[in-house]
Amino acid sequence: LQIDKIIALLGTPTTKIWSELDSLPLLENFTLKTQPFNNVKVVFESASPSAIDLLNSLFMYDPKKRISAAAALAHPFFTERPLPCDPVLIPSLPPSHSKKRKRDDS
């Protein structure tokens, strides 16, 4: 189940981190797997501390505590070094065989 994958990454939600958790009607039908800790830092081991902070802010269980899209785009992660390269410098790939074949069939 997807919820098991989410819990494996973020840990089991509790009322301590999401006060309204017990009021979710669908939870009556599930027994959540117990995962006592957040694994974002482990899964994304090469990510910078700023990237980990952004991911944790985006992945908050409690929607009231979750970062907004505007705040996410203004997060320091997007201005830390190394800065992204100019898109012109990104090599392009040749068209795939299937795309070429579709053009040839036309």
N, C-alpha and C positions, 0 to 999 in steps of 0.2 A: 504494500500500500504506500501511497505517496506520503501519508502522515508519518509512517515509520521512517522514511528517508529524511523528512524534515526534523523529526525528533532526534535522529542519529546525528544530525549536523548541529542543531540548536539546543539540544537538551529537552527534557520534558517540561512543558509549561506548568507553572504552578500559580496559585492565587497570589503568591508573593510578588511575582513578576507581571501578573495580569489579573487584577482584582476581580474582573467580571468573568473569569474563566468558568466558574461553576454555574453561571447563568446561561451557558450555551446549551440549548436543548439537544443537539446532536451528540454531545459528550455522554449522555445517558446510555447511548447504544455502543460506546467504545470503551475499551480498557486500554489506556495509553501505555506504550512500552516505557519502562523506566530508564532514563538516560540522565544521570545527575549533572552533567556538565556540557558546556558549549564546546563544539569541536571545530569551529570556524578557523581558528588559528592553526589547528593540526592539519585540516584538509587543505588550506591555502597557505602552506608553510613558507613559501617564498614571497608571500605578499608583505608589503610594508605595514607598519603599525597603522598608518593612515588608511590604507586599504581595508584592513581588518576592522577598524572603527566604522568605516563607511558600510561595509557588509553587515556588521552587527546592527547598525542603525536602520538599515533597510529591512533586515530580517526580524525585527522586533515582533513578538507575538501580539502584544497590546497595540492596537491601531492608534490609540491616543498617544503612545510613546514613539511610534514609528516616524522616521524622518519623512518630510514631504519631498515631492519630486524637485521642487525649486531649491530646497535646502540641500538635497543630495547633489544637485548640479553645482552648488556653491561650495561643496565640501572641499577642504584643503587637499584631498587626494588628487584632484584634477589640476592642481598647480604645483605639485611636488616634482622634484627631479627624479628620474629623467622625464622631461616633458615629451609629449607625443610628437612624432615626426610629422613633417608636412606630408599630406596625402599624396602629393606629386612624387615623393621619394619612395612610396610603397610600390614594389614591383607588381605589375599586372600579370595575370596568368593567361595563357592562350585559351581560346574557347574550348569547352569540353567537346569530346567526340559526339555526344548526343545532340548538342546544340548545332554543331556543324551538319550533322545528318539531317536534322529537321529543316535546316535552310536548303540543303541539297534536294530534299524531297519536294520543296515548294515549286 
